[in-house]
Amino acid sequence: MASNYLPKGSKVGFPFLLFGLLNNLLYVVILSAALDLVGANISKGVVLLSNIVPSLSCKLLTSILQAHRYSASKRVLACVFLSFFGMQWIAWSSSVWSKMLGVSLAAISSSFGEITFLQLSSRYESTALTCWSSGTGLAGLFGASFYLVFTTWLNFTVRTTLLVSSFLPLLLIFNYFCILPKPEYQHISVPHRVPFDAIHQGGTSSSKNVFSSIKVFFYLAKPFLLSHMLPLFLVYLSEYTINVGVAPTLLFPPEDSGLNSFRDFYPTYQTMYQLGVFISRSSIGWLKVPYVLELAVIQSAILGFTILQSLYYFIHSYHFLLLTIFIEGLIGGTVYVNVYHTLQNLGHIDSEMAISIVSPSDSTGILIASLLSLILEPSLCGYQVRHGRDWCNRI
């Protein structure tokens, strides 16, 4: 296997770094391309909504039906197929709604892959989660920069950029079957900490009955509501409302900002946001932050600040807004990686179940953010136009 040629410390870390990078890459490219996919007259929340509804549905079904019991290799192949086909569909579609179908297919792949690889990381040493998180952060940075460079600097068409990116997930197959070493199964007993007996005991029939499985899902979710699910929900609600509903209206005169046009602001914001995400998601190896709920509240405050800036334009420094978006990314990545890090201490079986239970929280926040953005972005733009700033209509 190719992993035999890697240094000992990287045999697990390197494959999971690639898993995080490749699984999340197309998701970031799609969000970075939101403006070009739907045009200036349609809210970018349409793209996010088309992304997150199937994503949330996938995560809920994965949790309820206990998909972790099925072969990881088959799940990886399914993710690769959906990613490739979804991006090809987007690239060759002409209507907005046809493109959104491709976005939905890619979203299912990304969310299913996230749960699969997070669960897989619980079978290895802690390096796996650290490198997975770094990979997802790197995907954000690379994906946003990839789209910015191809479309803005190299002047490639949107279709060509999407077609090139569609082939990247194929590397997941080589990474899983040729580089990843065999898993290390280690189960740590944590009595009375999490009510997983409802799953582990042989007398239950929840896996054979969907309604029983739903009941068990909500029962098992109780211990995680405040400590894990609420912080994830709040931080994703705030940051995706900023990125999709507010950021397209955070505009400045291009000649004063070093950019060529109003269109360049959005992908630049996305790149700075993803830089913050990458740095914070890579920090879990040396910095663990227990105050995830407090950070989620701060993220909500940043949302309020950006809305006020969009309305009243009281800060005229484009670089200050770049710093704000960067901090937003730092907070989002920190909450994500620290929430999932605490789930790694439950043991292999319990960790896989806990991850599938907690994971719909972020998607629920993104879903509500996308619905808010459908109203928020045109409302902010309309207010700006009525008060003499028509920049949002000149993208």
N, C-alpha and C positions, 0 to 999 in steps of 0.2 A: 504493500500500500504506500501511497505517497507520504503518509504521515510518518513513516519510518525514517524519512530524510529530514524531518524537522527536529529542532532542539527539543529536549524533553519538556521544558516549560511551555512550549508553544503548540504541542500536539493537540491539546484541547482548546486552547485560547484562539489560535489562528482560524480553525474551522468555524467557531462560533462568531468570531469577528466577521467572517464572510457571510454567515447566515444572517446576521443583523443588517449588514450592508446590502446584500442582494434582496432580502425579503422586503425591506422598507423603501428601497430605491425608487420603484415606480410610483409608489404612493406620493412621494415628495415631488417627483417630476409632474405628476398629474395636478397637484395643488399649485405648483409653480406655473403650470400652463393654463391655469383656470381662466385668466383674462383672455387668452388667445382661443380657448376652446368655445367660450360662450359669447365673446364680444363685449363691448362696453355697455350695451343696452340691457344686458341680462345680468342679474346678480350672480356673483361668484359663489354665493351660497347654493346655487343649483348644482354646481360641481360637488361641493362638500356633501350636500344632501344625497346625491346619487352615489356618493362614496360610502357614507356612513350608515345609511339604512340597511343595505345588504351586509355591511361589516358587522353591525350590531346584531342583526338576525343570525349571522353565522356564529358569532361568539356565544349567543344565548343557546342556540341549538347544540353547539359543541359542548357547552356546560351541562345542559339538561340530558343529552344523550350519551354523555361520558365518552367522548370521542378518543380520549387518551388510551382507551382499552384497545384501540385498533393500531395496526402496524404503522410505525412512523415513516417507513419507506414509501408506502402507498400514499400517505398524506403529503409527503414532500413532492412526489410526482404530480399529484393533483394540483398543488400550488403552482408548480412550474407551468403546467399546461394552461391554467386559468390566466396566469400573468401574461404569458406570451400571446395567447389568443385575444385577451382583453385589449392589450396595447395595439395589436394589429387592427382590431376592430375600430378603435378610436382613430387611428391614423388614416384609415381608408373610408371613414364615414364622412358624409357631407352635412347632414342635418345635426343640430345640437342634440336632439333627443336620441338619435342613433349613437352619437358619441357617448352619451350618458350611460347607455347600455354597456359599452366597453368599459367605462369607468367602474360600473357596478361589478363586472367580472373581475377586474384587477383588484377591487376592494375586498371581495370575498377571498381571493388568493392571499392578500396581505394579512388580513385578520386571522384566517385559518393558519397561515404560516407562523404568525406571532405566537399563537397559543401552542402550536406544535413545537417550536424551537424553545420557548420558555419552559415547557414541560420537559423537553429533552435535556435542558440545562440542569434540571434537578437531579439527573442521573450521573452527573459529573461533579468534580470539585468546583469550588466557588469561582475559580478562574473562568468557567464557562459563562456564568451570568455577567461577570464584569466585562468580558470581551463581547458578549452579545449586545450589551447596552452600549458599549463603545461603537460597535458596528452599526446599530440603529442611529446613533448620533452622527456617525460618519456618513450614513446614507442620506441624512437630512442635509448635511453640508455639501456632500458630493452631488446629490440630486439637484439641489437648488443652483449650485454653481454650474453643473453640467448644462442645465437648461439655459441659464444666463449666458454662458460662453457660446453655446451653439447658436442660439437665436439672436443674441445682441451683438456679440463680438465677431463671430464667424459668419453671421447673416445666413445661417441655414434655415430652411423652412420649418415650420412647426411639424409638418408631416414627416420630414426626414429625421428630425430629432426624435420623434416618438418611435419611428421604425427602428432606429439604431438602439434605443433604450430597451426595446421589446426583446432583444436577444440576450440581454445581460442575465436574466433569471435562469437561463439554461445552465449557467455555471453552478447552480445549486445542486444539480444532479452529480456532477463530478465531485463537488465538495463533500456531499453526504456519503457517497459510495466509495470514494477513493482516498479522501483525506481524513475524515472523522474517525478516530479510534473507537473501539468498542466501549459501550457505557459501563460505568461503575455503579452498580446498584447498591445503595446504602440506605436502609430504612431506619430512622430514628424514632423510637416510640415516645410520643408526647401525650401521656394520659390526661384526660379531662380538660385538655387545652382547647381542642376543637372537636365538635360532635361528629366525627367521621364514622362512628360506629354504625350509623344508619346506612352507610355504604359498605363497610367492611364485613359486617355480619352476614352470614349466609342466608338468614331467614328473610331478608328483604327482597321484594320483587320489583323495586323501583325501576331497575333497568329494563324491565319488560313492559312497563306501563308509563306512557308519556306523562299522564296527569300525576301519577305518583312521583315521577322524576322531578316535575316542576315543584311539587310540595317539598320534596327533599332538598331541592336547590335553595329555596327560600329559607328553609330551616338551617342549612349549613352556612348561609350567607350572614346570619345574625352576628357572629363574633367579629366579622370583618367590616361591618357597616361604617363605624366611626373611625377606626384605625387605618383602614385601607381604601375602602370604596368611596367614602365621602371626599377625602383629599384628591383622589384621582379624578372624580367627577368634577369638582370645583375647578381644579387647575386646567383641565381640558376644556371645560365650558368657557372659561375666561380667555385662554390663549387662542382658541380657534375662533371665538367671536372677534377678537382683535385681528387675527390674521386674515379672515375672510370677510368680515362685516365692516371693519373699521380701517384697516391698513390701506385698502384701495383708495380711500379718501384722504389719507395723510399725505398731501401733496404740497410742493413748494415750487417756486420758479426754477425750472431746470438750469438756467444759466447761472443761478446762484448756488447750485448744488453739485456742479460738476457732472451732471448727467445730460444725455442727449435729448430726451423727451420725457413727457409725463408717464409714458408707458414703462420706463425703466425703474420707476420707484418701487413698484410692487415686487418684481423679482429680487431687487436689492434688499428690500426688507426681509424677504423670505430667506435670503442667504445669511443675513446677520442673525436671524432667529435660529436657523439651523446650526450656526457656529456656536451659539450659546448652548443649544441642546447637546451638541457633540461634546463640548467641554464638560458639562455637568454629568452627562451619562457615563463619561469615562472616569469619573472621580470616585466611584464607589470603592475602588481598591484601596484608597488612602483617606477618604473622607466619608463618614456615615452621618447623615443628618436625621435626627429623630423628629424634628418639628415640621412634619409634612403638612399638617392641617394649617398651621400658621403661615407657611409658605403659600398655600392655596388661597388663603385670605388676601395676602399681599398681591397675588396675581389678579384677584378680583379688583383690587384698588388700581392696578395698572390699567385694567380694562376701562374703569371709570375715567382715568386721566386721559387716555387716548380718545375717548368719545368727546370729552370737553375740548381737547385740542382740535379735533376735526370740526367741531361746531364753531369755536370762537377764535381759532388760529392765534392764540396768545403767545406761543413760542415760535420764533421765526428761524430757529436753528435746526436745519435738517440733520445735522450730526447728533444733536441731542436726542432726536427721535430714533436715530439708529442705535444709540446707546440704550434707550428704553426698550427697543425690540430685542436687543441682545440680552438684556437682563430678564426679559420675559422668557426667552429661550433657556437661560440658566435655571430659572425657577421650575419650568416645566420638566426639564430633564432630571433635575434633582428629585422632584417628587416621584417621578416614574421609577427611577432606578432604586430609590430607597424603599418604596412600597414593595416592589418585587423581591428585593434583597431579604426582607424580613420573612417572606414566605418560603425561602430556601431552608429555613431551620426546622421545618416540620417533618423532614424525612422524605424519601423519594415518592411514595404513594400519596401521602397527605399533601405534599407540595404540588403535585400535578393536579390534584383535585382542587386545591385552594386557588391555584393560578387560573383555572378555568372558571371559578366562581367570581373572582375579583375582576377579571379582564373585561367584562361588559361595562364596567363603570366608566372607563375613559370614553368608550364608544357612545354611551348614553349622553355624556357631556358634549361630545362632538355633534351628536344628533340635534340636541337642543340649540347648540351654537349655530348650526346650519340653518335651522328654522328662524332663529333671531336674525341672522345675517340677511335672509331674504327680505326682511323689512328694514333692518337697520341701515344697510349700505345705501339703498335708494333714498331713504329718508335723510341721511347725512348729506348725500350729494345734492338733493333738492334744497336743503337748507343753505348749503354753500352757494348754490346758483342764485337763490333769492337774495343773498347778501353780497353779491358782486364777485364771487369766486366761481367761475365756470370751468375750473381746471379738470374736474372729474368728468366733464363731458368732452374733453379734448384728448382723451387717452386713445 
